[in-house]
Amino acid sequence: MHRSFCLGLAALVCVCGLQLGGRAQDKPAEKVSATAPSSGPRAEFLNELKGEEGKFLRLAEATPGEKYTWRPAPDVRSIAEVYLHVAAANYNLPHLSGTPPPQGFQAKGFDKTTTDKAKVIQTPQDSFDFMRKAVLNMPDADLEKQLDWFGGKNTERGVLLFIMRHMGEHLGQSIAYARMNGVVPPWTEDQQKQAKPEAKPKQ
């Protein structure tokens, strides 16, 4: 089931780039709303996006560069490929709401473009910025707009929910990968340090 979901998402990421190119010109990504929403679905999404971004980037930073090519089994994404796969989705899924990906972006094979730690970290960071701008440009009035979706229909709000679910799945995957390589998630280390009792001074 998990493999089928991932294959379906990969197909969606690629197909979106091919089928929605015409609509992508409707709303350039660089045009950002002056005011971020303070309530509603977009505000909630942006708040969750900030949390996901922080964890992805801290975990990527904590993982040694020599581990970036590690994978749990053949034909399964490596550590670097998971981060780049998330970045590819961040760049391409906003197509569905009318925001084109960056010029020259190619979804197919994007997760295999580099294994360099600095580049792998920078790429998702840039993609989260891109996603944030795309959502800021999405009018609240469009959230219930119907879109074609896997042979059916979905709303722009529903796509935002899917994007967050996709991020959560791959954050969990990245945490498991890190643990298997002896890396404790930085936020867990923070909690452990806070919970550790202070040593009492010797009498």
Sine and cosine of phi, psi and omega as CSV:
sin_phi,cos_phi,sin_psi,cos_psi,sin_omega,cos_omega
0.00,0.00,-0.70,0.71,0.01,-1.00
-0.88,0.47,-0.68,0.73,0.00,-1.00
-0.90,0.44,-0.63,0.78,0.01,-1.00
-0.90,0.43,-0.65,0.76,0.02,-1.00
-0.89,0.46,-0.71,0.70,-0.03,-1.00
-0.90,0.43,-0.64,0.77,0.04,-1.00
-0.90,0.43,-0.63,0.77,0.02,-1.00
-0.90,0.43,-0.64,0.77,0.02,-1.00
-0.92,0.39,-0.68,0.73,0.02,-1.00
-0.86,0.52,-0.65,0.76,0.04,-1.00
-0.90,0.43,-0.65,0.76,0.01,-1.00
-0.89,0.45,-0.71,0.71,-0.02,-1.00
-0.86,0.50,-0.67,0.74,0.00,-1.00
-0.95,0.30,-0.69,0.72,-0.06,-1.00
-0.92,0.40,-0.60,0.80,0.02,-1.00
-0.84,0.54,-0.66,0.75,-0.01,-1.00
-0.91,0.42,-0.50,0.87,-0.04,-1.00
-1.00,0.06,-0.65,0.76,-0.16,-0.99
-1.00,-0.01,-0.39,0.92,-0.12,-0.99
-0.95,-0.30,0.25,0.97,-0.05,-1.00
-0.86,0.51,-0.58,0.81,-0.02,-1.00
-0.91,0.42,-0.69,0.72,-0.02,-1.00
-0.95,0.30,-0.39,0.92,-0.08,-1.00
-0.87,0.49,-0.37,0.93,-0.03,-1.00
-0.98,0.17,-0.07,1.00,-0.08,-1.00
-0.92,0.39,-0.56,0.83,-0.21,-0.98
-0.61,-0.79,1.00,-0.02,-0.05,-1.00
-0.86,0.52,0.62,-0.79,-0.07,-1.00
-0.93,0.37,-0.48,0.88,-0.08,-1.00
-0.96,0.29,-0.25,0.97,0.03,-1.00
-0.99,0.10,0.97,-0.25,-0.11,-0.99
-0.95,-0.31,0.67,-0.74,0.05,-1.00
-0.87,0.50,0.60,-0.80,-0.03,-1.00
-0.93,0.36,-0.53,0.85,-0.08,-1.00
-0.85,-0.53,0.80,-0.59,0.06,-1.00
-0.97,0.26,0.56,-0.83,0.01,-1.00
-0.91,0.42,0.62,-0.78,0.01,-1.00
-0.99,-0.15,-0.21,0.98,0.02,-1.00
-0.43,-0.90,0.21,-0.98,0.03,-1.00
0.99,-0.11,0.04,-1.00,-0.08,-1.00
-0.85,0.53,-0.65,0.76,-0.02,-1.00
-0.92,0.38,-0.65,0.76,0.03,-1.00
-0.89,0.46,-0.67,0.74,0.02,-1.00
-0.90,0.43,-0.67,0.74,0.03,-1.00
-0.88,0.47,-0.73,0.68,-0.04,-1.00
-0.90,0.44,-0.57,0.82,0.06,-1.00
-0.91,0.41,-0.70,0.71,0.04,-1.00
-0.92,0.40,-0.60,0.80,0.01,-1.00
-0.87,0.50,-0.66,0.75,0.02,-1.00
-0.87,0.49,-0.67,0.75,0.01,-1.00
-0.92,0.39,-0.69,0.72,0.01,-1.00
-0.90,0.44,-0.69,0.72,0.00,-1.00
-0.86,0.52,-0.74,0.67,-0.02,-1.00
-0.85,0.52,-0.68,0.73,-0.02,-1.00
-0.94,0.34,-0.69,0.72,0.03,-1.00
-0.84,0.54,-0.75,0.66,-0.11,-0.99
-0.95,0.31,-0.62,0.79,0.04,-1.00
-0.92,0.40,-0.64,0.77,0.01,-1.00
-0.92,0.38,-0.66,0.75,0.03,-1.00
-0.88,0.47,-0.64,0.77,0.01,-1.00
-0.92,0.39,-0.61,0.79,-0.04,-1.00
-0.96,0.27,-0.32,0.95,-0.03,-1.00
-0.99,0.10,0.81,-0.59,0.00,-1.00
-0.86,0.52,0.61,-0.79,-0.03,-1.00
-0.85,0.53,-0.55,0.83,-0.02,-1.00
-0.94,0.34,-0.20,0.98,0.02,-1.00
-1.00,-0.05,-0.06,1.00,-0.12,-0.99
-0.92,0.38,-0.37,0.93,0.04,-1.00
-1.00,-0.06,0.01,1.00,-0.01,-1.00
-0.93,0.36,0.65,-0.76,0.09,-1.00
-0.65,-0.76,0.55,-0.83,-0.07,-1.00
-0.95,0.31,-0.33,0.95,-0.01,-1.00
-0.26,-0.97,0.36,-0.93,0.06,-1.00
-0.86,0.51,0.52,-0.85,0.04,-1.00
0.92,0.40,0.29,0.96,0.10,-0.99
-0.90,-0.43,0.60,-0.80,-0.06,-1.00
-0.84,0.54,0.61,-0.79,0.09,-1.00
-0.98,0.17,0.07,-1.00,0.04,-1.00
-0.84,0.54,-0.77,0.64,0.00,-1.00
-0.89,0.46,-0.64,0.76,-0.05,-1.00
-0.91,0.40,-0.53,0.85,0.05,-1.00
-0.91,0.41,-0.72,0.69,0.00,-1.00
-0.88,0.47,-0.66,0.75,-0.02,-1.00
-0.96,0.29,-0.50,0.87,0.09,-1.00
-0.90,0.43,-0.67,0.74,0.06,-1.00
-0.89,0.46,-0.67,0.74,0.03,-1.00
-0.88,0.47,-0.66,0.75,0.01,-1.00
-0.87,0.49,-0.68,0.74,0.03,-1.00
-0.90,0.43,-0.65,0.76,0.02,-1.00
-0.87,0.49,-0.60,0.80,0.00,-1.00
-0.97,0.22,-0.56,0.83,-0.19,-0.98
-0.99,-0.15,-0.57,0.82,-0.07,-1.00
-0.91,0.42,-0.48,0.88,0.10,-1.00
-0.87,0.50,-0.22,0.98,0.17,-0.99
-0.76,0.65,-0.60,0.80,-0.10,-0.99
-0.90,0.43,-0.44,0.90,0.04,-1.00
-0.96,-0.27,0.21,0.98,0.13,-0.99
0.99,-0.15,0.17,0.98,0.02,-1.00
-0.97,-0.24,0.89,-0.45,-0.02,-1.00
-0.95,0.31,0.45,-0.89,0.09,-1.00
-0.94,0.34,0.19,-0.98,0.02,-1.00
-0.85,0.53,0.48,-0.88,0.00,-1.00
-0.87,0.50,0.74,-0.67,0.01,-1.00
1.00,0.03,-0.10,0.99,0.00,-1.00
-0.93,0.38,0.71,-0.70,0.09,-1.00
-0.80,-0.60,0.89,-0.45,-0.05,-1.00
-0.91,0.40,-0.67,0.74,-0.06,-1.00
-0.92,0.40,0.83,-0.56,0.03,-1.00
0.98,0.18,0.06,1.00,-0.05,-1.00
-0.88,0.47,-0.56,0.83,-0.05,-1.00
-0.95,0.30,-0.07,1.00,0.00,-1.00
-0.90,-0.44,0.29,0.96,-0.11,-0.99
-0.98,0.21,-0.38,0.92,0.00,-1.00
-0.32,-0.95,0.43,-0.90,0.14,-0.99
-0.83,-0.55,0.07,1.00,0.03,-1.00
-0.93,0.37,0.81,-0.59,-0.11,-0.99
-0.84,0.55,-0.74,0.67,-0.04,-1.00
-0.87,0.50,-0.67,0.74,0.00,-1.00
-0.94,0.34,-0.63,0.78,0.01,-1.00
-0.89,0.46,-0.62,0.78,0.02,-1.00
-0.95,0.32,-0.69,0.73,-0.05,-1.00
-0.91,0.42,-0.58,0.81,-0.06,-1.00
-0.90,0.44,-0.78,0.62,0.08,-1.00
-0.88,0.47,-0.61,0.79,0.01,-1.00
-0.86,0.52,-0.72,0.69,0.03,-1.00
-0.90,0.44,-0.61,0.79,-0.04,-1.00
-0.94,0.34,-0.55,0.84,0.07,-1.00
-0.92,0.40,-0.63,0.78,0.08,-1.00
-0.88,0.48,-0.66,0.75,0.01,-1.00
-0.89,0.46,-0.72,0.70,0.02,-1.00
-0.88,0.48,-0.66,0.75,-0.01,-1.00
-0.88,0.48,-0.71,0.71,0.01,-1.00
-0.89,0.45,-0.64,0.77,-0.01,-1.00
-0.88,0.47,-0.66,0.76,-0.01,-1.00
-0.95,0.31,-0.59,0.81,0.07,-1.00
-0.89,0.46,-0.51,0.86,0.01,-1.00
-0.99,0.11,-0.07,1.00,-0.06,-1.00
-1.00,0.01,0.94,-0.34,0.01,-1.00
-0.89,0.45,0.60,-0.80,0.05,-1.00
-0.85,0.53,-0.53,0.85,-0.02,-1.00
-0.91,0.42,-0.33,0.95,-0.02,-1.00
-1.00,-0.01,-0.09,1.00,-0.14,-0.99
-0.89,0.46,-0.48,0.88,0.01,-1.00
-0.99,-0.12,0.12,0.99,0.02,-1.00
-0.90,0.43,0.70,-0.71,-0.04,-1.00
-0.99,0.14,0.70,-0.72,0.00,-1.00
-0.80,-0.60,0.44,-0.90,0.14,-0.99
-0.94,0.34,0.67,-0.74,-0.12,-0.99
-0.45,-0.90,0.96,-0.28,0.04,-1.00
0.76,0.64,0.70,0.72,0.01,-1.00
0.99,0.15,0.00,1.00,0.03,-1.00
-0.79,-0.61,-0.55,-0.83,0.00,-1.00
-0.77,-0.64,0.46,-0.89,0.12,-0.99
-0.50,-0.86,0.21,-0.98,0.07,-1.00
-0.97,-0.23,0.25,-0.97,0.08,-1.00
-0.88,0.48,-0.60,0.80,0.07,-1.00
-0.89,0.46,-0.67,0.75,0.03,-1.00
-0.89,0.45,-0.58,0.82,0.04,-1.00
-0.92,0.40,-0.63,0.78,0.07,-1.00
-0.87,0.49,-0.65,0.76,0.05,-1.00
-0.89,0.46,-0.67,0.74,0.03,-1.00
-0.89,0.46,-0.70,0.72,0.00,-1.00
-0.85,0.53,-0.69,0.72,-0.01,-1.00
-0.92,0.38,-0.61,0.79,0.04,-1.00
-0.90,0.43,-0.64,0.76,0.02,-1.00
-0.89,0.45,-0.70,0.72,0.04,-1.00
-0.88,0.48,-0.69,0.72,-0.02,-1.00
-0.88,0.48,-0.65,0.76,0.02,-1.00
-0.88,0.48,-0.72,0.69,-0.08,-1.00
-0.99,0.16,-0.37,0.93,0.16,-0.99
-0.92,0.39,-0.70,0.72,0.06,-1.00
-0.87,0.49,-0.66,0.75,0.05,-1.00
-0.87,0.49,-0.70,0.72,-0.02,-1.00
-0.91,0.40,-0.59,0.81,0.06,-1.00
-0.90,0.44,-0.70,0.72,0.03,-1.00
-0.88,0.47,-0.69,0.72,0.04,-1.00
-0.86,0.51,-0.71,0.70,-0.02,-1.00
-0.89,0.46,-0.72,0.69,0.00,-1.00
-0.87,0.50,-0.65,0.76,0.00,-1.00
-0.91,0.41,-0.31,0.95,0.03,-1.00
-0.95,-0.32,0.31,0.95,0.09,-1.00
0.97,0.22,0.30,0.95,-0.01,-1.00
-0.98,-0.22,0.87,-0.50,0.06,-1.00
-1.00,0.07,0.77,-0.64,0.04,-1.00
-0.80,0.60,0.73,-0.68,-0.07,-1.00
-0.82,0.57,-0.61,0.80,-0.01,-1.00
-0.94,0.35,-0.47,0.88,0.09,-1.00
-0.94,0.33,-0.65,0.76,0.09,-1.00
-0.87,0.50,-0.65,0.76,0.03,-1.00
-0.86,0.51,-0.72,0.70,-0.01,-1.00
-0.91,0.42,-0.63,0.78,0.00,-1.00
-0.91,0.41,-0.63,0.78,0.03,-1.00
-0.91,0.40,-0.63,0.78,0.01,-1.00
-0.93,0.37,-0.56,0.83,-0.04,-1.00
-0.99,0.15,-0.32,0.95,-0.04,-1.00
-0.94,0.35,0.82,-0.58,-0.02,-1.00
-0.92,0.38,0.58,-0.82,0.03,-1.00
-0.94,0.33,0.63,-0.77,0.01,-1.00
-0.93,0.36,0.75,-0.66,0.01,-1.00
-0.98,0.21,0.65,-0.76,0.01,-1.00
-0.91,0.42,0.62,-0.79,0.01,-1.00
-0.93,0.37,0.66,-0.75,0.00,-1.00
-0.99,0.13,0.00,0.00,0.00,0.00
